């Protein structure tokens, strides 16, 4: 499973606004799932996303072995603590 962000610009009543979209892709099937959309992503939003991802019944990370992501500052320590059921981190990918 891999994850990243992309942005979308949308015309709203307040004018043009930029939204952050967090998505996950299953590498074996290339299936993409949107995990969340926010006008301003922050640590609280990411913690809620982590709870949703690891839900025992509907979590999209249930049964996955690895989570590949970049070093985006939104992937905070709280994100990983909240999602304590995340797949284990590979030391090879996260070494400095």
N, CA, C and O atoms as CSV, one atom per row, in Angstrom:
chain,resi,resn,atom,element,x,y,z
A,1,UNK,N,N,0.853,-1.155,0.000
A,1,UNK,CA,C,0.000,0.000,0.000
A,1,UNK,C,C,0.904,1.224,0.000
A,1,UNK,O,O,1.875,1.287,0.753
A,2,UNK,N,N,0.586,2.182,-0.835
A,2,UNK,CA,C,1.336,3.438,-0.917
A,2,UNK,C,C,0.370,4.597,-0.736
A,2,UNK,O,O,-0.816,4.478,-1.040
A,3,UNK,N,N,0.876,5.715,-0.241
A,3,UNK,CA,C,0.029,6.879,-0.003
A,3,UNK,C,C,0.748,8.167,-0.352
A,3,UNK,O,O,1.976,8.242,-0.298
A,4,UNK,N,N,-0.032,9.183,-0.712
A,4,UNK,CA,C,0.519,10.503,-1.003
A,4,UNK,C,C,-0.630,11.501,-1.052
A,4,UNK,O,O,-1.795,11.136,-0.892
A,5,UNK,N,N,-0.286,12.760,-1.274
A,5,UNK,CA,C,-1.254,13.841,-1.390
A,5,UNK,C,C,-1.228,14.411,-2.797
A,5,UNK,O,O,-0.207,14.346,-3.483
A,6,UNK,N,N,-2.342,14.964,-3.222
A,6,UNK,CA,C,-2.368,15.838,-4.385
A,6,UNK,C,C,-3.362,16.948,-4.089
A,6,UNK,O,O,-4.176,16.832,-3.174
A,7,UNK,N,N,-3.296,18.023,-4.863
A,7,UNK,CA,C,-4.186,19.159,-4.627
A,7,UNK,C,C,-5.159,19.301,-5.779
A,7,UNK,O,O,-4.873,18.933,-6.919
A,8,UNK,N,N,-6.324,19.847,-5.446
A,8,UNK,CA,C,-7.373,20.124,-6.417
A,8,UNK,C,C,-7.842,21.552,-6.178
A,8,UNK,O,O,-8.091,21.948,-5.039
A,9,UNK,N,N,-7.961,22.317,-7.247
A,9,UNK,CA,C,-8.499,23.666,-7.125
A,9,UNK,C,C,-9.954,23.647,-7.570
A,9,UNK,O,O,-10.284,23.147,-8.645
A,10,UNK,N,N,-10.821,24.201,-6.723
A,10,UNK,CA,C,-12.268,24.141,-6.934
A,10,UNK,C,C,-12.850,25.539,-6.800
A,10,UNK,O,O,-12.496,26.281,-5.884
A,11,UNK,N,N,-13.748,25.897,-7.720
A,11,UNK,CA,C,-14.475,27.160,-7.602
A,11,UNK,C,C,-15.605,26.974,-6.625
A,11,UNK,O,O,-16.443,26.091,-6.805
A,12,UNK,N,N,-15.644,27.795,-5.590
A,12,UNK,CA,C,-16.707,27.767,-4.598
A,12,UNK,C,C,-17.330,29.159,-4.518
A,12,UNK,O,O,-16.939,30.060,-5.261
A,13,UNK,N,N,-18.286,29.333,-3.628
A,13,UNK,CA,C,-18.904,30.654,-3.448
A,13,UNK,C,C,-17.906,31.684,-2.953
A,13,UNK,O,O,-18.081,32.884,-3.165
A,14,UNK,N,N,-16.859,31.209,-2.293
A,14,UNK,CA,C,-15.813,32.109,-1.806
A,14,UNK,C,C,-14.703,32.312,-2.830
A,14,UNK,O,O,-13.698,32.960,-2.536
A,15,UNK,N,N,-14.873,31.775,-4.000
A,15,UNK,CA,C,-13.848,31.898,-5.038
A,15,UNK,C,C,-13.073,30.602,-5.198
A,15,UNK,O,O,-13.525,29.536,-4.781
A,16,UNK,N,N,-11.912,30.706,-5.801
A,16,UNK,CA,C,-11.078,29.535,-6.054
A,16,UNK,C,C,-10.418,29.081,-4.758
A,16,UNK,O,O,-9.748,29.868,-4.089
A,17,UNK,N,N,-10.607,27.814,-4.405
A,17,UNK,CA,C,-10.003,27.252,-3.200
A,17,UNK,C,C,-9.220,26.001,-3.553
A,17,UNK,O,O,-9.571,25.261,-4.472
A,18,UNK,N,N,-8.161,25.784,-2.805
A,18,UNK,CA,C,-7.320,24.601,-2.997
A,18,UNK,C,C,-7.607,23.599,-1.885
A,18,UNK,O,O,-7.637,23.956,-0.707
A,19,UNK,N,N,-7.817,22.342,-2.270
A,19,UNK,CA,C,-8.067,21.257,-1.330
A,19,UNK,C,C,-6.950,20.233,-1.416
A,19,UNK,O,O,-6.439,19.943,-2.498
A,20,UNK,N,N,-6.572,19.682,-0.254
A,20,UNK,CA,C,-5.599,18.590,-0.187
A,20,UNK,C,C,-6.375,17.275,-0.214
A,20,UNK,O,O,-7.372,17.121,0.491
A,21,UNK,N,N,-5.917,16.339,-1.024
A,21,UNK,CA,C,-6.552,15.022,-1.130
A,21,UNK,C,C,-5.521,13.973,-0.743
A,21,UNK,O,O,-4.440,13.909,-1.330
A,22,UNK,N,N,-5.857,13.152,0.245
A,22,UNK,CA,C,-4.997,12.046,0.662
A,22,UNK,C,C,-5.540,10.778,0.024
A,22,UNK,O,O,-6.708,10.431,0.200
A,23,UNK,N,N,-4.677,10.088,-0.721
A,23,UNK,CA,C,-5.129,8.868,-1.383
A,23,UNK,C,C,-4.191,7.713,-1.070
A,23,UNK,O,O,-3.030,7.912,-0.712
A,24,UNK,N,N,-4.715,6.505,-1.212
A,24,UNK,CA,C,-3.963,5.272,-1.011
A,24,UNK,C,C,-4.102,4.425,-2.253
A,24,UNK,O,O,-5.165,4.385,-2.871
A,25,UNK,N,N,-3.023,3.742,-2.621
A,25,UNK,CA,C,-3.056,2.876,-3.795
A,25,UNK,C,C,-2.526,1.496,-3.423
A,25,UNK,O,O,-1.425,1.359,-2.888
A,26,UNK,N,N,-3.325,0.488,-3.715
A,26,UNK,CA,C,-2.855,-0.891,-3.561
A,26,UNK,C,C,-1.917,-1.184,-4.715
A,26,UNK,O,O,-2.311,-1.078,-5.877
A,27,UNK,N,N,-0.698,-1.546,-4.414
A,27,UNK,CA,C,0.302,-1.717,-5.463
A,27,UNK,C,C,0.023,-2.930,-6.344
A,27,UNK,O,O,0.306,-2.899,-7.541
A,28,UNK,N,N,-0.522,-3.984,-5.777
A,28,UNK,CA,C,-0.768,-5.204,-6.553
A,28,UNK,C,C,-1.852,-5.004,-7.604
A,28,UNK,O,O,-1.743,-5.508,-8.722
A,29,UNK,N,N,-2.906,-4.262,-7.237
A,29,UNK,CA,C,-4.042,-4.113,-8.149
A,29,UNK,C,C,-4.139,-2.712,-8.764
A,29,UNK,O,O,-4.926,-2.485,-9.684
A,30,UNK,N,N,-3.336,-1.777,-8.250
A,30,UNK,CA,C,-3.367,-0.357,-8.662
A,30,UNK,C,C,-4.708,0.311,-8.338
A,30,UNK,O,O,-5.060,1.326,-8.938
A,31,UNK,N,N,-5.434,-0.248,-7.410
A,31,UNK,CA,C,-6.705,0.331,-6.982
A,31,UNK,C,C,-6.413,1.546,-6.093
A,31,UNK,O,O,-5.631,1.456,-5.147
A,32,UNK,N,N,-7.044,2.672,-6.405
A,32,UNK,CA,C,-6.837,3.915,-5.669
A,32,UNK,C,C,-8.080,4.219,-4.839
A,32,UNK,O,O,-9.208,4.117,-5.322
A,33,UNK,N,N,-7.851,4.594,-3.583
A,33,UNK,CA,C,-8.953,4.966,-2.689
A,33,UNK,C,C,-8.643,6.324,-2.071
A,33,UNK,O,O,-7.528,6.569,-1.611
A,34,UNK,N,N,-9.631,7.194,-2.064
A,34,UNK,CA,C,-9.499,8.503,-1.453
A,34,UNK,C,C,-9.761,8.347,0.045
A,34,UNK,O,O,-10.813,7.846,0.442
A,35,UNK,N,N,-8.818,8.770,0.867
A,35,UNK,CA,C,-8.970,8.643,2.319
A,35,UNK,C,C,-9.548,9.897,2.939
A,35,UNK,O,O,-10.193,9.827,3.985
A,36,UNK,N,N,-9.328,11.050,2.310
A,36,UNK,CA,C,-9.859,12.278,2.872
A,36,UNK,C,C,-9.553,13.480,2.010
A,36,UNK,O,O,-8.599,13.482,1.231
A,37,UNK,N,N,-10.378,14.509,2.160
A,37,UNK,CA,C,-10.215,15.772,1.437
A,37,UNK,C,C,-10.398,16.883,2.458
A,37,UNK,O,O,-11.360,16.874,3.225
A,38,UNK,N,N,-9.468,17.850,2.469
A,38,UNK,CA,C,-9.562,18.958,3.424
A,38,UNK,C,C,-9.023,20.227,2.793
A,38,UNK,O,O,-8.103,20.198,1.976
A,39,UNK,N,N,-9.618,21.342,3.190
A,39,UNK,CA,C,-9.121,22.625,2.684
A,39,UNK,C,C,-7.822,23.009,3.370
A,39,UNK,O,O,-6.997,23.711,2.785
A,40,UNK,N,N,-7.631,22.563,4.594
A,40,UNK,CA,C,-6.354,22.782,5.280
A,40,UNK,C,C,-6.052,21.543,6.109
A,40,UNK,O,O,-6.634,21.341,7.175
A,41,UNK,N,N,-5.161,20.735,5.625
A,41,UNK,CA,C,-4.798,19.506,6.322
A,41,UNK,C,C,-3.914,19.865,7.511
A,41,UNK,O,O,-3.031,20.717,7.405
A,42,UNK,N,N,-4.159,19.207,8.649
A,42,UNK,CA,C,-3.349,19.436,9.839
A,42,UNK,C,C,-3.247,18.132,10.621
A,42,UNK,O,O,-3.757,17.098,10.189
A,43,UNK,N,N,-2.586,18.186,11.774
A,43,UNK,CA,C,-2.374,16.990,12.573
A,43,UNK,C,C,-3.654,16.345,13.077
A,43,UNK,O,O,-3.760,15.119,13.107
A,44,UNK,N,N,-4.622,17.155,13.474
A,44,UNK,CA,C,-5.898,16.595,13.948
A,44,UNK,C,C,-6.615,15.838,12.844
A,44,UNK,O,O,-7.150,14.752,13.067
A,45,UNK,N,N,-6.622,16.420,11.652
A,45,UNK,CA,C,-7.253,15.760,10.508
A,45,UNK,C,C,-6.543,14.444,10.198
A,45,UNK,O,O,-7.188,13.431,9.926
A,46,UNK,N,N,-5.208,14.467,10.241
A,46,UNK,CA,C,-4.441,13.249,9.949
A,46,UNK,C,C,-4.672,12.182,11.018
A,46,UNK,O,O,-4.693,10.993,10.699
A,47,UNK,N,N,-4.847,12.581,12.275
A,47,UNK,CA,C,-5.136,11.604,13.332
A,47,UNK,C,C,-6.485,10.931,13.099
A,47,UNK,O,O,-6.623,9.725,13.305
A,48,UNK,N,N,-7.478,11.709,12.671
A,48,UNK,CA,C,-8.785,11.121,12.367
A,48,UNK,C,C,-8.680,10.167,11.183
A,48,UNK,O,O,-9.289,9.097,11.189
A,49,UNK,N,N,-7.920,10.547,10.181
A,49,UNK,CA,C,-7.710,9.664,9.022
A,49,UNK,C,C,-7.059,8.358,9.478
A,49,UNK,O,O,-7.443,7.282,9.020
A,50,UNK,N,N,-6.076,8.448,10.378
A,50,UNK,CA,C,-5.405,7.241,10.881
A,50,UNK,C,C,-6.401,6.320,11.580
A,50,UNK,O,O,-6.345,5.102,11.412
A,51,UNK,N,N,-7.312,6.900,12.364
A,51,UNK,CA,C,-8.339,6.064,13.019
A,51,UNK,C,C,-9.234,5.391,11.988
A,51,UNK,O,O,-9.590,4.223,12.142
A,52,UNK,N,N,-9.596,6.118,10.945
A,52,UNK,CA,C,-10.449,5.539,9.898
A,52,UNK,C,C,-9.733,4.424,9.143
A,52,UNK,O,O,-10.345,3.412,8.803
A,53,UNK,N,N,-8.455,4.603,8.883
A,53,UNK,CA,C,-7.699,3.622,8.091
A,53,UNK,C,C,-7.514,2.297,8.811
A,53,UNK,O,O,-7.438,1.243,8.179
A,54,UNK,N,N,-7.442,2.355,10.142
A,54,UNK,CA,C,-7.178,1.140,10.908
A,54,UNK,C,C,-8.423,0.565,11.554
A,54,UNK,O,O,-8.320,-0.313,12.411
A,55,UNK,N,N,-9.598,1.038,11.162
A,55,UNK,CA,C,-10.844,0.498,11.682
A,55,UNK,C,C,-10.913,-0.997,11.396
A,55,UNK,O,O,-10.616,-1.432,10.284
A,56,UNK,N,N,-11.301,-1.775,12.386
A,56,UNK,CA,C,-11.300,-3.240,12.250
A,56,UNK,C,C,-12.231,-3.733,11.149
A,56,UNK,O,O,-11.944,-4.750,10.518
A,57,UNK,N,N,-13.335,-3.041,10.905
A,57,UNK,CA,C,-14.297,-3.513,9.918
A,57,UNK,C,C,-14.119,-2.894,8.542
A,57,UNK,O,O,-14.223,-3.591,7.532
A,58,UNK,N,N,-13.850,-1.584,8.488
A,58,UNK,CA,C,-13.832,-0.894,7.204
A,58,UNK,C,C,-12.502,-0.239,6.874
A,58,UNK,O,O,-12.407,0.460,5.866
A,59,UNK,N,N,-11.486,-0.436,7.675
A,59,UNK,CA,C,-10.189,0.195,7.430
A,59,UNK,C,C,-9.510,-0.356,6.183
A,59,UNK,O,O,-9.431,-1.569,5.995
A,60,UNK,N,N,-9.023,0.540,5.336
A,60,UNK,CA,C,-8.419,0.075,4.082
A,60,UNK,C,C,-7.013,-0.493,4.298
A,60,UNK,O,O,-6.450,-1.105,3.390
A,61,UNK,N,N,-6.444,-0.295,5.488
A,61,UNK,CA,C,-5.128,-0.872,5.759
A,61,UNK,C,C,-5.208,-2.218,6.471
A,61,UNK,O,O,-4.179,-2.805,6.805
A,62,UNK,N,N,-6.404,-2.702,6.701
A,62,UNK,CA,C,-6.568,-3.989,7.362
A,62,UNK,C,C,-5.956,-5.093,6.509
A,62,UNK,O,O,-6.299,-5.247,5.337
A,63,UNK,N,N,-5.046,-5.860,7.108
A,63,UNK,CA,C,-4.414,-6.971,6.410
A,63,UNK,C,C,-3.244,-6.585,5.520
A,63,UNK,O,O,-2.685,-7.454,4.850
A,64,UNK,N,N,-2.852,-5.322,5.487
A,64,UNK,CA,C,-1.724,-4.890,4.655
A,64,UNK,C,C,-0.428,-5.019,5.445
A,64,UNK,O,O,-0.421,-4.865,6.666
A,65,UNK,N,N,0.662,-5.299,4.749
A,65,UNK,CA,C,1.940,-5.504,5.426
A,65,UNK,C,C,2.804,-4.263,5.472
A,65,UNK,O,O,3.533,-4.062,6.443
A,66,UNK,N,N,2.743,-3.420,4.448
A,66,UNK,CA,C,3.622,-2.252,4.378
A,66,UNK,C,C,2.838,-1.010,3.978
A,66,UNK,O,O,1.831,-1.087,3.275
A,67,UNK,N,N,3.326,0.135,4.445
A,67,UNK,CA,C,2.780,1.426,4.040
A,67,UNK,C,C,3.946,2.275,3.549
A,67,UNK,O,O,4.840,2.623,4.320
A,68,UNK,N,N,3.928,2.602,2.276
A,68,UNK,CA,C,4.987,3.400,1.668
A,68,UNK,C,C,4.494,4.835,1.555
A,68,UNK,O,O,3.414,5.088,1.020
A,69,UNK,N,N,5.290,5.772,2.059
A,69,UNK,CA,C,4.942,7.192,1.970
A,69,UNK,C,C,6.217,8.017,1.924
A,69,UNK,O,O,7.299,7.522,2.238
A,70,UNK,N,N,6.084,9.276,1.532
A,70,UNK,CA,C,7.240,10.160,1.501
A,70,UNK,C,C,7.401,10.820,2.871
A,70,UNK,O,O,6.719,10.456,3.829
A,71,UNK,N,N,8.300,11.780,2.952
A,71,UNK,CA,C,8.584,12.439,4.229
A,71,UNK,C,C,7.785,13.724,4.413
A,71,UNK,O,O,8.277,14.682,5.010
A,72,UNK,N,N,6.584,13.749,3.914
A,72,UNK,CA,C,5.728,14.916,4.064
A,72,UNK,C,C,5.521,15.202,5.552
A,72,UNK,O,O,5.280,14.274,6.324
A,73,UNK,N,N,5.610,16.473,5.970
A,73,UNK,CA,C,5.434,16.795,7.389
A,73,UNK,C,C,4.054,16.456,7.939
A,73,UNK,O,O,3.885,16.403,9.157
A,74,UNK,N,N,3.066,16.226,7.086
A,74,UNK,CA,C,1.739,15.848,7.578
A,74,UNK,C,C,1.705,14.433,8.155
A,74,UNK,O,O,0.800,14.099,8.920
A,75,UNK,N,N,2.681,13.602,7.793
A,75,UNK,CA,C,2.782,12.271,8.393
A,75,UNK,C,C,3.509,12.424,9.725
A,75,UNK,O,O,4.694,12.106,9.837
A,76,UNK,N,N,2.794,12.910,10.727
A,76,UNK,CA,C,3.374,13.241,12.022
A,76,UNK,C,C,3.483,11.998,12.907
A,76,UNK,O,O,2.967,10.930,12.580
A,77,UNK,N,N,4.167,12.171,14.030
A,77,UNK,CA,C,4.266,11.081,14.999
A,77,UNK,C,C,2.880,10.705,15.515
A,77,UNK,O,O,2.600,9.529,15.748
A,78,UNK,N,N,2.012,11.702,15.695
A,78,UNK,CA,C,0.648,11.432,16.156
A,78,UNK,C,C,-0.117,10.571,15.154
A,78,UNK,O,O,-0.935,9.734,15.533
A,79,UNK,N,N,0.161,10.789,13.875
A,79,UNK,CA,C,-0.474,9.983,12.825
A,79,UNK,C,C,-0.129,8.514,13.018
A,79,UNK,O,O,-0.998,7.650,12.902
A,80,UNK,N,N,1.145,8.224,13.314
A,80,UNK,CA,C,1.569,6.837,13.473
A,80,UNK,C,C,1.171,6.263,14.829
A,80,UNK,O,O,0.922,5.062,14.940
A,81,UNK,N,N,1.106,7.110,15.871
A,81,UNK,CA,C,0.655,6.632,17.182
A,81,UNK,C,C,-0.829,6.309,17.128
A,81,UNK,O,O,-1.261,5.272,17.630
A,82,UNK,N,N,-1.611,7.197,16.520
A,82,UNK,CA,C,-3.051,6.964,16.391
A,82,UNK,C,C,-3.309,5.722,15.556
A,82,UNK,O,O,-4.193,4.924,15.871
A,83,UNK,N,N,-2.541,5.562,14.499
A,83,UNK,CA,C,-2.696,4.387,13.645
A,83,UNK,C,C,-1.745,3.284,14.055
A,83,UNK,O,O,-1.050,2.713,13.215
A,84,UNK,N,N,-1.709,2.975,15.357
A,84,UNK,CA,C,-0.749,1.987,15.864
A,84,UNK,C,C,-0.900,0.627,15.221
A,84,UNK,O,O,-0.016,-0.218,15.356
A,85,UNK,N,N,-1.993,0.396,14.528
A,85,UNK,CA,C,-2.167,-0.864,13.811
A,85,UNK,C,C,-1.674,-0.782,12.374
A,85,UNK,O,O,-1.933,-1.674,11.567
A,86,UNK,N,N,-0.954,0.309,12.059
A,86,UNK,CA,C,-0.386,0.421,10.717
A,86,UNK,C,C,0.586,-0.720,10.479
A,86,UNK,O,O,1.099,-1.316,11.426
A,87,UNK,N,N,0.835,-1.019,9.232
A,87,UNK,CA,C,1.864,-2.015,8.941
A,87,UNK,C,C,3.209,-1.557,9.503
A,87,UNK,O,O,3.427,-0.355,9.658
A,88,UNK,N,N,4.111,-2.485,9.811
A,88,UNK,CA,C,5.407,-2.110,10.375
A,88,UNK,C,C,6.212,-1.257,9.400
A,88,UNK,O,O,6.095,-1.408,8.184
A,89,UNK,N,N,7.026,-0.363,9.945
A,89,UNK,CA,C,7.853,0.509,9.108
A,89,UNK,C,C,9.105,-0.246,8.686
A,89,UNK,O,O,9.742,-0.905,9.509
A,90,UNK,N,N,9.449,-0.157,7.451
A,90,UNK,CA,C,10.642,-0.801,6.928
A,90,UNK,C,C,11.834,0.112,7.181
A,90,UNK,O,O,11.849,1.251,6.715
A,91,UNK,N,N,12.825,-0.367,7.907
A,91,UNK,CA,C,13.999,0.443,8.222
A,91,UNK,C,C,14.754,0.840,6.955
A,91,UNK,O,O,15.380,1.900,6.921
A,92,UNK,N,N,14.705,0.028,5.938
A,92,UNK,CA,C,15.419,0.332,4.706
A,92,UNK,C,C,14.865,1.596,4.045
A,92,UNK,O,O,15.635,2.392,3.508
A,93,UNK,N,N,13.569,1.790,4.074
A,93,UNK,CA,C,12.951,2.960,3.453
A,93,UNK,C,C,13.092,4.211,4.309
A,93,UNK,O,O,13.070,5.320,3.775
A,94,UNK,N,N,13.237,4.063,5.628
A,94,UNK,CA,C,13.184,5.217,6.498
A,94,UNK,C,C,14.521,5.570,7.106
A,94,UNK,O,O,14.571,6.414,8.001
A,95,UNK,N,N,15.600,4.967,6.666
A,95,UNK,CA,C,16.913,5.320,7.207
A,95,UNK,C,C,17.383,6.625,6.566
A,95,UNK,O,O,17.054,6.909,5.414
A,96,UNK,N,N,18.142,7.407,7.303
A,96,UNK,CA,C,18.619,8.699,6.795
A,96,UNK,C,C,19.907,8.569,6.045
A,96,UNK,O,O,20.440,9.565,5.554
